[in-house]
Amino acid sequence: ENEKNPQLVAELVLKIAESYSHTPNLHMTWLEALGDHHTKENSWAEAAIVHIQLACIQVEYFNKHHGRFPIDFYSFRSVFPDCNLESIPDGVVFPDDEFSSC
């Protein structure tokens, strides 16, 4: 039944992704699944927003753990206003290879 309602599927995947906000790797994995779902449904704008959100999380990681990132983090806000520096909760410890694919 859920397969007949792509919007419901997207909402469920987003809820799952948000439930893993304390584990960035899983959070990003579910966001990638959401982006794939939107792409499969030809919801290009929604897929783009998800990928921008993923980029924001990666930039935030680099800002917190490497001091700075060569792209102005706040420039993302013109495209994705919810992009902020608080998507990764304080106290989250990352394995060294957490963002190795970035």
C-alpha positions, 0 to 999 in steps of 0.5 A: 500500500505504501508503494502506491503513495510515494509521498508517504514513503518519503515522509517515513524515510525522512522520519527514519533519517531524523531518528538517526541524527545522533549517528551521522553515518546512518543519518546520511545513509537514510537521507541518501535513500530519501534522495534516491526515492525522490529521484526514482519518483522524478521529484527533482527539486526534492532530490536536490534539496536532500543532496544539499542537506547532505552537503551541509552535514559534510561541511559542518563535519569539516568545520567542526573537525578541521577548523574550516572548509574552503566553501562558505558554509552560509552560502548553502542557506540561499538554496537550503535555508534550514542549513545550519551548524547544529545538525550534528549534536554536540558530543558526537564522536566520529570514527576516523573513517566516518566521512572518508568518502567525502 
